[in-house]
Amino acid sequence: MPSSLLRKALIGVAACAVAFFITLGVIAVLPRAVQDTVPPGVLGGAVVVLGVGTARRFTRRAR
């Protein structure tokens, strides 16, 4: 049972990391004027939402 919890935690961390880099890539492609208007909280929120969604998807497949 503990290894399952550790596995889920690692999947969650990996999903957050992937979501972070995807979000950074999307923001880097946007024009400079748009980048300056996007608040930093939007980046953090997008990373959390994408990370949680991806982690839930992976943990459901593992069952």
Predicted model as a PDB file, atoms N, CA, C, CB and O in Angstrom, pLDDT in the B-factor column:
MODEL        1                                                                  
ATOM      1  N   MET A   1       0.803  -1.198   0.000  1.00 50.00           N  
ATOM      2  CA  MET A   1       0.000   0.000   0.000  1.00 50.00           C  
ATOM      3  C   MET A   1       0.853   1.271   0.000  1.00 50.00           C  
ATOM      4  CB  MET A   1      -0.917  -0.007   1.190  1.00 50.00           C  
ATOM      5  O   MET A   1       0.537   2.196  -0.749  1.00 50.00           O  
ATOM      6  N   PRO A   2       1.920   1.364   0.805  1.00 58.00           N  
ATOM      7  CA  PRO A   2       2.725   2.586   0.781  1.00 58.00           C  
ATOM      8  C   PRO A   2       3.367   2.841  -0.580  1.00 58.00           C  
ATOM      9  CB  PRO A   2       3.801   2.513   1.841  1.00 58.00           C  
ATOM     10  O   PRO A   2       3.513   3.996  -0.981  1.00 58.00           O  
ATOM     11  N   SER A   3       3.749   1.797  -1.289  1.00 67.00           N  
ATOM     12  CA  SER A   3       4.359   2.017  -2.595  1.00 67.00           C  
ATOM     13  C   SER A   3       3.350   2.603  -3.577  1.00 67.00           C  
ATOM     14  CB  SER A   3       4.932   0.709  -3.144  1.00 67.00           C  
ATOM     15  O   SER A   3       3.716   3.372  -4.465  1.00 67.00           O  
ATOM     16  N   SER A   4       2.087   2.240  -3.416  1.00 81.00           N  
ATOM     17  CA  SER A   4       1.045   2.805  -4.273  1.00 81.00           C  
ATOM     18  C   SER A   4       0.900   4.297  -4.015  1.00 81.00           C  
ATOM     19  CB  SER A   4      -0.299   2.089  -4.040  1.00 81.00           C  
ATOM     20  O   SER A   4       0.737   5.081  -4.950  1.00 81.00           O  
ATOM     21  N   LEU A   5       0.959   4.687  -2.751  1.00 79.00           N  
ATOM     22  CA  LEU A   5       0.858   6.101  -2.403  1.00 79.00           C  
ATOM     23  C   LEU A   5       2.061   6.870  -2.935  1.00 79.00           C  
ATOM     24  CB  LEU A   5       0.746   6.274  -0.881  1.00 79.00           C  
ATOM     25  O   LEU A   5       1.923   7.982  -3.444  1.00 79.00           O  
ATOM     26  N   LEU A   6       3.230   6.273  -2.814  1.00 83.00           N  
ATOM     27  CA  LEU A   6       4.440   6.911  -3.340  1.00 83.00           C  
ATOM     28  C   LEU A   6       4.365   7.035  -4.858  1.00 83.00           C  
ATOM     29  CB  LEU A   6       5.693   6.113  -2.934  1.00 83.00           C  
ATOM     30  O   LEU A   6       4.767   8.051  -5.425  1.00 83.00           O  
ATOM     31  N   ARG A   7       3.858   6.014  -5.499  1.00 83.00           N  
ATOM     32  CA  ARG A   7       3.718   6.052  -6.961  1.00 83.00           C  
ATOM     33  C   ARG A   7       2.771   7.167  -7.390  1.00 83.00           C  
ATOM     34  CB  ARG A   7       3.211   4.700  -7.489  1.00 83.00           C  
ATOM     35  O   ARG A   7       3.057   7.898  -8.338  1.00 83.00           O  
ATOM     36  N   LYS A   8       1.654   7.295  -6.698  1.00 78.00           N  
ATOM     37  CA  LYS A   8       0.695   8.357  -7.015  1.00 78.00           C  
ATOM     38  C   LYS A   8       1.314   9.733  -6.787  1.00 78.00           C  
ATOM     39  CB  LYS A   8      -0.580   8.203  -6.166  1.00 78.00           C  
ATOM     40  O   LYS A   8       1.080  10.657  -7.566  1.00 78.00           O  
ATOM     41  N   ALA A   9       2.101   9.871  -5.725  1.00 78.00           N  
ATOM     42  CA  ALA A   9       2.747  11.151  -5.449  1.00 78.00           C  
ATOM     43  C   ALA A   9       3.760  11.502  -6.539  1.00 78.00           C  
ATOM     44  CB  ALA A   9       3.435  11.115  -4.077  1.00 78.00           C  
ATOM     45  O   ALA A   9       3.829  12.650  -6.978  1.00 78.00           O  
ATOM     46  N   LEU A  10       4.534  10.530  -6.970  1.00 84.00           N  
ATOM     47  CA  LEU A  10       5.511  10.773  -8.030  1.00 84.00           C  
ATOM     48  C   LEU A  10       4.825  11.100  -9.353  1.00 84.00           C  
ATOM     49  CB  LEU A  10       6.423   9.557  -8.202  1.00 84.00           C  
ATOM     50  O   LEU A  10       5.299  11.952 -10.105  1.00 84.00           O  
ATOM     51  N   ILE A  11       3.731  10.440  -9.633  1.00 78.00           N  
ATOM     52  CA  ILE A  11       2.982  10.744 -10.848  1.00 78.00           C  
ATOM     53  C   ILE A  11       2.438  12.161 -10.787  1.00 78.00           C  
ATOM     54  CB  ILE A  11       1.837   9.738 -11.050  1.00 78.00           C  
ATOM     55  O   ILE A  11       2.468  12.884 -11.782  1.00 78.00           O  
ATOM     56  N   GLY A  12       1.943  12.557  -9.631  1.00 75.00           N  
ATOM     57  CA  GLY A  12       1.436  13.914  -9.458  1.00 75.00           C  
ATOM     58  C   GLY A  12       2.514  14.961  -9.644  1.00 75.00           C  
ATOM     59  O   GLY A  12       2.285  15.983 -10.291  1.00 75.00           O  
ATOM     60  N   VAL A  13       3.686  14.717  -9.085  1.00 80.00           N  
ATOM     61  CA  VAL A  13       4.807  15.658  -9.235  1.00 80.00           C  
ATOM     62  C   VAL A  13       5.247  15.727 -10.693  1.00 80.00           C  
ATOM     63  CB  VAL A  13       5.998  15.241  -8.335  1.00 80.00           C  
ATOM     64  O   VAL A  13       5.515  16.809 -11.215  1.00 80.00           O  
ATOM     65  N   ALA A  14       5.320  14.579 -11.343  1.00 82.00           N  
ATOM     66  CA  ALA A  14       5.717  14.562 -12.758  1.00 82.00           C  
ATOM     67  C   ALA A  14       4.679  15.284 -13.621  1.00 82.00           C  
ATOM     68  CB  ALA A  14       5.899  13.107 -13.253  1.00 82.00           C  
ATOM     69  O   ALA A  14       5.033  16.006 -14.553  1.00 82.00           O  
ATOM     70  N   ALA A  15       3.418  15.089 -13.309  1.00 76.00           N  
ATOM     71  CA  ALA A  15       2.362  15.761 -14.074  1.00 76.00           C  
ATOM     72  C   ALA A  15       2.438  17.271 -13.894  1.00 76.00           C  
ATOM     73  CB  ALA A  15       0.977  15.250 -13.647  1.00 76.00           C  
ATOM     74  O   ALA A  15       2.248  18.020 -14.852  1.00 76.00           O  
ATOM     75  N   CYS A  16       2.711  17.719 -12.686  1.00 74.00           N  
ATOM     76  CA  CYS A  16       2.857  19.163 -12.447  1.00 74.00           C  
ATOM     77  C   CYS A  16       4.064  19.722 -13.210  1.00 74.00           C  
ATOM     78  CB  CYS A  16       3.007  19.448 -10.931  1.00 74.00           C  
ATOM     79  O   CYS A  16       3.998  20.824 -13.755  1.00 74.00           O  
ATOM     80  N   ALA A  17       5.148  18.974 -13.248  1.00 80.00           N  
ATOM     81  CA  ALA A  17       6.334  19.428 -13.974  1.00 80.00           C  
ATOM     82  C   ALA A  17       6.058  19.527 -15.472  1.00 80.00           C  
ATOM     83  CB  ALA A  17       7.512  18.481 -13.717  1.00 80.00           C  
ATOM     84  O   ALA A  17       6.454  20.498 -16.116  1.00 80.00           O  
ATOM     85  N   VAL A  18       5.388  18.534 -16.016  1.00 79.00           N  
ATOM     86  CA  VAL A  18       5.058  18.562 -17.445  1.00 79.00           C  
ATOM     87  C   VAL A  18       4.119  19.728 -17.739  1.00 79.00           C  
ATOM     88  CB  VAL A  18       4.413  17.221 -17.890  1.00 79.00           C  
ATOM     89  O   VAL A  18       4.300  20.444 -18.723  1.00 79.00           O  
ATOM     90  N   ALA A  19       3.120  19.914 -16.887  1.00 75.00           N  
ATOM     91  CA  ALA A  19       2.174  21.016 -17.077  1.00 75.00           C  
ATOM     92  C   ALA A  19       2.890  22.361 -16.996  1.00 75.00           C  
ATOM     93  CB  ALA A  19       1.049  20.950 -16.027  1.00 75.00           C  
ATOM     94  O   ALA A  19       2.561  23.285 -17.740  1.00 75.00           O  
ATOM     95  N   PHE A  20       3.854  22.475 -16.108  1.00 76.00           N  
ATOM     96  CA  PHE A  20       4.614  23.707 -15.966  1.00 76.00           C  
ATOM     97  C   PHE A  20       5.359  24.035 -17.257  1.00 76.00           C  
ATOM     98  CB  PHE A  20       5.597  23.596 -14.798  1.00 76.00           C  
ATOM     99  O   PHE A  20       5.320  25.171 -17.730  1.00 76.00           O  
ATOM    100  N   PHE A  21       6.031  23.046 -17.822  1.00 83.00           N  
ATOM    101  CA  PHE A  21       6.805  23.293 -19.036  1.00 83.00           C  
ATOM    102  C   PHE A  21       5.908  23.539 -20.243  1.00 83.00           C  
ATOM    103  CB  PHE A  21       7.729  22.122 -19.314  1.00 83.00           C  
ATOM    104  O   PHE A  21       6.249  24.343 -21.110  1.00 83.00           O  
ATOM    105  N   ILE A  22       4.777  22.864 -20.309  1.00 79.00           N  
ATOM    106  CA  ILE A  22       3.835  23.123 -21.404  1.00 79.00           C  
ATOM    107  C   ILE A  22       3.304  24.544 -21.303  1.00 79.00           C  
ATOM    108  CB  ILE A  22       2.665  22.108 -21.380  1.00 79.00           C  
ATOM    109  O   ILE A  22       3.219  25.252 -22.306  1.00 79.00           O  
ATOM    110  N   THR A  23       2.950  24.959 -20.102  1.00 76.00           N  
ATOM    111  CA  THR A  23       2.425  26.315 -19.910  1.00 76.00           C  
ATOM    112  C   THR A  23       3.491  27.356 -20.233  1.00 76.00           C  
ATOM    113  CB  THR A  23       1.923  26.503 -18.466  1.00 76.00           C  
ATOM    114  O   THR A  23       3.190  28.369 -20.864  1.00 76.00           O  
ATOM    115  N   LEU A  24       4.722  27.123 -19.813  1.00 79.00           N  
ATOM    116  CA  LEU A  24       5.798  28.047 -20.163  1.00 79.00           C  
ATOM    117  C   LEU A  24       5.991  28.137 -21.667  1.00 79.00           C  
ATOM    118  CB  LEU A  24       7.096  27.621 -19.500  1.00 79.00           C  
ATOM    119  O   LEU A  24       6.223  29.222 -22.200  1.00 79.00           O  
ATOM    120  N   GLY A  25       5.899  27.007 -22.354  1.00 82.00           N  
ATOM    121  CA  GLY A  25       6.043  27.005 -23.800  1.00 82.00           C  
ATOM    122  C   GLY A  25       4.945  27.785 -24.491  1.00 82.00           C  
ATOM    123  O   GLY A  25       5.196  28.515 -25.450  1.00 82.00           O  
ATOM    124  N   VAL A  26       3.727  27.628 -24.001  1.00 79.00           N  
ATOM    125  CA  VAL A  26       2.602  28.360 -24.596  1.00 79.00           C  
ATOM    126  C   VAL A  26       2.770  29.854 -24.365  1.00 79.00           C  
ATOM    127  CB  VAL A  26       1.255  27.875 -24.008  1.00 79.00           C  
ATOM    128  O   VAL A  26       2.533  30.652 -25.271  1.00 79.00           O  
ATOM    129  N   ILE A  27       3.172  30.235 -23.172  1.00 77.00           N  
ATOM    130  CA  ILE A  27       3.359  31.658 -22.874  1.00 77.00           C  
ATOM    131  C   ILE A  27       4.533  32.227 -23.674  1.00 77.00           C  
ATOM    132  CB  ILE A  27       3.593  31.868 -21.360  1.00 77.00           C  
ATOM    133  O   ILE A  27       4.489  33.388 -24.081  1.00 77.00           O  
ATOM    134  N   ALA A  28       5.567  31.442 -23.903  1.00 80.00           N  
ATOM    135  CA  ALA A  28       6.721  31.926 -24.670  1.00 80.00           C  
ATOM    136  C   ALA A  28       6.362  32.194 -26.133  1.00 80.00           C  
ATOM    137  CB  ALA A  28       7.865  30.912 -24.596  1.00 80.00           C  
ATOM    138  O   ALA A  28       6.989  33.032 -26.780  1.00 80.00           O  
ATOM    139  N   VAL A  29       5.362  31.492 -26.652  1.00 86.00           N  
ATOM    140  CA  VAL A  29       4.964  31.668 -28.042  1.00 86.00           C  
ATOM    141  C   VAL A  29       4.100  32.923 -28.218  1.00 86.00           C  
ATOM    142  CB  VAL A  29       4.207  30.431 -28.533  1.00 86.00           C  
ATOM    143  O   VAL A  29       4.024  33.481 -29.312  1.00 86.00           O  
ATOM    144  N   LEU A  30       3.459  33.355 -27.146  1.00 80.00           N  
ATOM    145  CA  LEU A  30       2.585  34.533 -27.233  1.00 80.00           C  
ATOM    146  C   LEU A  30       3.402  35.798 -27.518  1.00 80.00           C  
ATOM    147  CB  LEU A  30       1.781  34.705 -25.924  1.00 80.00           C  
ATOM    148  O   LEU A  30       4.575  35.874 -27.153  1.00 80.00           O  
ATOM    149  N   PRO A  31       2.789  36.781 -28.164  1.00 86.00           N  
ATOM    150  CA  PRO A  31       3.489  38.052 -28.385  1.00 86.00           C  
ATOM    151  C   PRO A  31       3.864  38.732 -27.069  1.00 86.00           C  
ATOM    152  CB  PRO A  31       2.622  38.992 -29.221  1.00 86.00           C  
ATOM    153  O   PRO A  31       3.227  38.506 -26.039  1.00 86.00           O  
ATOM    154  N   ARG A  32       4.885  39.551 -27.114  1.00 86.00           N  
ATOM    155  CA  ARG A  32       5.412  40.200 -25.907  1.00 86.00           C  
ATOM    156  C   ARG A  32       4.353  41.052 -25.196  1.00 86.00           C  
ATOM    157  CB  ARG A  32       6.615  41.072 -26.268  1.00 86.00           C  
ATOM    158  O   ARG A  32       4.316  41.086 -23.967  1.00 86.00           O  
ATOM    159  N   ALA A  33       3.512  41.724 -25.940  1.00 85.00           N  
ATOM    160  CA  ALA A  33       2.477  42.569 -25.329  1.00 85.00           C  
ATOM    161  C   ALA A  33       1.491  41.724 -24.522  1.00 85.00           C  
ATOM    162  CB  ALA A  33       1.724  43.370 -26.414  1.00 85.00           C  
ATOM    163  O   ALA A  33       1.033  42.140 -23.458  1.00 85.00           O  
ATOM    164  N   VAL A  34       1.173  40.549 -25.030  1.00 79.00           N  
ATOM    165  CA  VAL A  34       0.255  39.656 -24.302  1.00 79.00           C  
ATOM    166  C   VAL A  34       0.951  39.083 -23.066  1.00 79.00           C  
ATOM    167  CB  VAL A  34      -0.242  38.503 -25.226  1.00 79.00           C  
ATOM    168  O   VAL A  34       0.334  38.955 -22.008  1.00 79.00           O  
ATOM    169  N   GLN A  35       2.223  38.741 -23.198  1.00 77.00           N  
ATOM    170  CA  GLN A  35       2.970  38.196 -22.065  1.00 77.00           C  
ATOM    171  C   GLN A  35       3.004  39.176 -20.898  1.00 77.00           C  
ATOM    172  CB  GLN A  35       4.394  37.842 -22.491  1.00 77.00           C  
ATOM    173  O   GLN A  35       2.895  38.774 -19.739  1.00 77.00           O  
ATOM    174  N   ASP A  36       3.158  40.471 -21.207  1.00 83.00           N  
ATOM    175  CA  ASP A  36       3.234  41.467 -20.149  1.00 83.00           C  
ATOM    176  C   ASP A  36       1.902  41.666 -19.445  1.00 83.00           C  
ATOM    177  CB  ASP A  36       3.711  42.778 -20.710  1.00 83.00           C  
ATOM    178  O   ASP A  36       1.878  42.065 -18.280  1.00 83.00           O  
ATOM    179  N   THR A  37       0.793  41.398 -20.125  1.00 84.00           N  
ATOM    180  CA  THR A  37      -0.514  41.603 -19.503  1.00 84.00           C  
ATOM    181  C   THR A  37      -0.988  40.401 -18.693  1.00 84.00           C  
ATOM    182  CB  THR A  37      -1.533  41.924 -20.560  1.00 84.00           C  
ATOM    183  O   THR A  37      -1.889  40.539 -17.865  1.00 84.00           O  
ATOM    184  N   VAL A  38      -0.397  39.219 -18.914  1.00 79.00           N  
ATOM    185  CA  VAL A  38      -0.810  38.022 -18.176  1.00 79.00           C  
ATOM    186  C   VAL A  38      -0.209  38.081 -16.769  1.00 79.00           C  
ATOM    187  CB  VAL A  38      -0.362  36.713 -18.921  1.00 79.00           C  
ATOM    188  O   VAL A  38       1.012  38.132 -16.623  1.00 79.00           O  
ATOM    189  N   PRO A  39      -1.063  38.075 -15.724  1.00 83.00           N  
ATOM    190  CA  PRO A  39      -0.540  38.104 -14.358  1.00 83.00           C  
ATOM    191  C   PRO A  39       0.174  36.785 -14.007  1.00 83.00           C  
ATOM    192  CB  PRO A  39      -1.685  38.372 -13.359  1.00 83.00           C  
ATOM    193  O   PRO A  39      -0.173  35.733 -14.544  1.00 83.00           O  
ATOM    194  N   PRO A  40       1.156  36.843 -13.119  1.00 75.00           N  
ATOM    195  CA  PRO A  40       1.889  35.627 -12.742  1.00 75.00           C  
ATOM    196  C   PRO A  40       0.993  34.558 -12.115  1.00 75.00           C  
ATOM    197  CB  PRO A  40       2.999  35.980 -11.775  1.00 75.00           C  
ATOM    198  O   PRO A  40       1.292  33.368 -12.215  1.00 75.00           O  
ATOM    199  N   GLY A  41      -0.092  34.966 -11.477  1.00 82.00           N  
ATOM    200  CA  GLY A  41      -0.994  33.996 -10.860  1.00 82.00           C  
ATOM    201  C   GLY A  41      -1.677  33.098 -11.866  1.00 82.00           C  
ATOM    202  O   GLY A  41      -2.037  31.965 -11.547  1.00 82.00           O  
ATOM    203  N   VAL A  42      -1.858  33.591 -13.080  1.00 80.00           N  
ATOM    204  CA  VAL A  42      -2.477  32.788 -14.133  1.00 80.00           C  
ATOM    205  C   VAL A  42      -1.573  31.613 -14.483  1.00 80.00           C  
ATOM    206  CB  VAL A  42      -2.761  33.647 -15.389  1.00 80.00           C  
ATOM    207  O   VAL A  42      -2.044  30.494 -14.687  1.00 80.00           O  
ATOM    208  N   LEU A  43      -0.284  31.873 -14.550  1.00 69.00           N  
ATOM    209  CA  LEU A  43       0.671  30.798 -14.832  1.00 69.00           C  
ATOM    210  C   LEU A  43       0.608  29.723 -13.756  1.00 69.00           C  
ATOM    211  CB  LEU A  43       2.098  31.357 -14.934  1.00 69.00           C  
ATOM    212  O   LEU A  43       0.534  28.534 -14.067  1.00 69.00           O  
ATOM    213  N   GLY A  44       0.636  30.128 -12.514  1.00 71.00           N  
ATOM    214  CA  GLY A  44       0.561  29.169 -11.411  1.00 71.00           C  
ATOM    215  C   GLY A  44      -0.749  28.403 -11.404  1.00 71.00           C  
ATOM    216  O   GLY A  44      -0.763  27.193 -11.179  1.00 71.00           O  
ATOM    217  N   GLY A  45      -1.841  29.096 -11.646  1.00 80.00           N  
ATOM    218  CA  GLY A  45      -3.142  28.435 -11.682  1.00 80.00           C  
ATOM    219  C   GLY A  45      -3.248  27.434 -12.809  1.00 80.00           C  
ATOM    220  O   GLY A  45      -3.799  26.347 -12.629  1.00 80.00           O  
ATOM    221  N   ALA A  46      -2.728  27.788 -13.967  1.00 75.00           N  
ATOM    222  CA  ALA A  46      -2.761  26.872 -15.109  1.00 75.00           C  
ATOM    223  C   ALA A  46      -1.931  25.627 -14.832  1.00 75.00           C  
ATOM    224  CB  ALA A  46      -2.254  27.571 -16.375  1.00 75.00           C  
ATOM    225  O   ALA A  46      -2.325  24.522 -15.204  1.00 75.00           O  
ATOM    226  N   VAL A  47      -0.795  25.795 -14.187  1.00 71.00           N  
ATOM    227  CA  VAL A  47       0.055  24.651 -13.855  1.00 71.00           C  
ATOM    228  C   VAL A  47      -0.661  23.720 -12.890  1.00 71.00           C  
ATOM    229  CB  VAL A  47       1.388  25.121 -13.249  1.00 71.00           C  
ATOM    230  O   VAL A  47      -0.625  22.502 -13.064  1.00 71.00           O  
ATOM    231  N   VAL A  48      -1.308  24.275 -11.882  1.00 75.00           N  
ATOM    232  CA  VAL A  48      -2.005  23.442 -10.897  1.00 75.00           C  
ATOM    233  C   VAL A  48      -3.165  22.694 -11.553  1.00 75.00           C  
ATOM    234  CB  VAL A  48      -2.522  24.306  -9.725  1.00 75.00           C  
ATOM    235  O   VAL A  48      -3.333  21.495 -11.332  1.00 75.00           O  
ATOM    236  N   VAL A  49      -3.958  23.388 -12.349  1.00 80.00           N  
ATOM    237  CA  VAL A  49      -5.115  22.753 -12.992  1.00 80.00           C  
ATOM    238  C   VAL A  49      -4.668  21.654 -13.949  1.00 80.00           C  
ATOM    239  CB  VAL A  49      -5.955  23.799 -13.746  1.00 80.00           C  
ATOM    240  O   VAL A  49      -5.215  20.551 -13.919  1.00 80.00           O  
ATOM    241  N   LEU A  50      -3.685  21.939 -14.795  1.00 74.00           N  
ATOM    242  CA  LEU A  50      -3.196  20.925 -15.720  1.00 74.00           C  
ATOM    243  C   LEU A  50      -2.537  19.752 -14.992  1.00 74.00           C  
ATOM    244  CB  LEU A  50      -2.212  21.547 -16.694  1.00 74.00           C  
ATOM    245  O   LEU A  50      -2.713  18.597 -15.381  1.00 74.00           O  
ATOM    246  N   GLY A  51      -1.788  20.047 -13.950  1.00 69.00           N  
ATOM    247  CA  GLY A  51      -1.126  18.989 -13.185  1.00 69.00           C  
ATOM    248  C   GLY A  51      -2.112  18.069 -12.493  1.00 69.00           C  
ATOM    249  O   GLY A  51      -1.953  16.849 -12.525  1.00 69.00           O  
ATOM    250  N   VAL A  52      -3.128  18.643 -11.870  1.00 76.00           N  
ATOM    251  CA  VAL A  52      -4.133  17.827 -11.182  1.00 76.00           C  
ATOM    252  C   VAL A  52      -4.923  16.996 -12.183  1.00 76.00           C  
ATOM    253  CB  VAL A  52      -5.086  18.717 -10.361  1.00 76.00           C  
ATOM    254  O   VAL A  52      -5.183  15.815 -11.950  1.00 76.00           O  
ATOM    255  N   GLY A  53      -5.303  17.610 -13.290  1.00 77.00           N  
ATOM    256  CA  GLY A  53      -6.043  16.858 -14.310  1.00 77.00           C  
ATOM    257  C   GLY A  53      -5.243  15.706 -14.885  1.00 77.00           C  
ATOM    258  O   GLY A  53      -5.769  14.609 -15.071  1.00 77.00           O  
ATOM    259  N   THR A  54      -3.983  15.951 -15.165  1.00 72.00           N  
ATOM    260  CA  THR A  54      -3.127  14.895 -15.711  1.00 72.00           C  
ATOM    261  C   THR A  54      -2.866  13.805 -14.681  1.00 72.00           C  
ATOM    262  CB  THR A  54      -1.802  15.481 -16.195  1.00 72.00           C  
ATOM    263  O   THR A  54      -2.880  12.620 -15.013  1.00 72.00           O  
ATOM    264  N   ALA A  55      -2.629  14.195 -13.441  1.00 69.00           N  
ATOM    265  CA  ALA A  55      -2.379  13.209 -12.387  1.00 69.00           C  
ATOM    266  C   ALA A  55      -3.602  12.327 -12.172  1.00 69.00           C  
ATOM    267  CB  ALA A  55      -1.994  13.908 -11.074  1.00 69.00           C  
ATOM    268  O   ALA A  55      -3.470  11.116 -11.992  1.00 69.00           O  
ATOM    269  N   ARG A  56      -4.787  12.924 -12.190  1.00 75.00           N  
ATOM    270  CA  ARG A  56      -6.011  12.130 -12.021  1.00 75.00           C  
ATOM    271  C   ARG A  56      -6.190  11.148 -13.168  1.00 75.00           C  
ATOM    272  CB  ARG A  56      -7.237  13.046 -11.922  1.00 75.00           C  
ATOM    273  O   ARG A  56      -6.621  10.012 -12.966  1.00 75.00           O  
ATOM    274  N   ARG A  57      -5.856  11.593 -14.369  1.00 74.00           N  
ATOM    275  CA  ARG A  57      -5.988  10.709 -15.536  1.00 74.00           C  
ATOM    276  C   ARG A  57      -5.039   9.525 -15.428  1.00 74.00           C  
ATOM    277  CB  ARG A  57      -5.716  11.483 -16.838  1.00 74.00           C  
ATOM    278  O   ARG A  57      -5.430   8.398 -15.730  1.00 74.00           O  
ATOM    279  N   PHE A  58      -3.794   9.756 -15.003  1.00 67.00           N  
ATOM    280  CA  PHE A  58      -2.835   8.669 -14.883  1.00 67.00           C  
ATOM    281  C   PHE A  58      -3.184   7.728 -13.746  1.00 67.00           C  
ATOM    282  CB  PHE A  58      -1.447   9.219 -14.682  1.00 67.00           C  
ATOM    283  O   PHE A  58      -3.020   6.517 -13.890  1.00 67.00           O  
ATOM    284  N   THR A  59      -3.657   8.241 -12.626  1.00 66.00           N  
ATOM    285  CA  THR A  59      -3.978   7.370 -11.506  1.00 66.00           C  
ATOM    286  C   THR A  59      -5.221   6.529 -11.798  1.00 66.00           C  
ATOM    287  CB  THR A  59      -4.186   8.197 -10.237  1.00 66.00           C  
ATOM    288  O   THR A  59      -5.338   5.419 -11.280  1.00 66.00           O  
ATOM    289  N   ARG A  60      -6.135   7.019 -12.599  1.00 65.00           N  
ATOM    290  CA  ARG A  60      -7.296   6.211 -12.972  1.00 65.00           C  
ATOM    291  C   ARG A  60      -6.904   5.075 -13.902  1.00 65.00           C  
ATOM    292  CB  ARG A  60      -8.358   7.081 -13.635  1.00 65.00           C  
ATOM    293  O   ARG A  60      -7.478   3.989 -13.814  1.00 65.00           O  
ATOM    294  N   ARG A  61      -5.946   5.293 -14.786  1.00 57.00           N  
ATOM    295  CA  ARG A  61      -5.495   4.231 -15.686  1.00 57.00           C  
ATOM    296  C   ARG A  61      -4.754   3.143 -14.933  1.00 57.00           C  
ATOM    297  CB  ARG A  61      -4.602   4.802 -16.777  1.00 57.00           C  
ATOM    298  O   ARG A  61      -4.790   1.981 -15.339  1.00 57.00           O  
ATOM    299  N   ALA A  62      -4.082   3.495 -13.840  1.00 50.00           N  
ATOM    300  CA  ALA A  62      -3.261   2.528 -13.113  1.00 50.00           C  
ATOM    301  C   ALA A  62      -4.111   1.493 -12.387  1.00 50.00           C  
ATOM    302  CB  ALA A  62      -2.366   3.246 -12.118  1.00 50.00           C  
ATOM    303  O   ALA A  62      -3.614   0.420 -12.048  1.00 50.00           O  
ATOM    304  N   ARG A  63      -5.352   1.789 -12.149  1.00 51.00           N  
ATOM    305  CA  ARG A  63      -6.193   0.828 -11.410  1.00 51.00           C  
ATOM    306  C   ARG A  63      -6.583  -0.279 -12.269  1.00 51.00           C  
ATOM    307  CB  ARG A  63      -7.418   1.470 -10.852  1.00 51.00           C  
ATOM    308  O   ARG A  63      -7.290  -1.184 -11.826  1.00 51.00           O  
TER     309      ARG A  63                                                      
ENDMDL                                                                          
END                                                                             
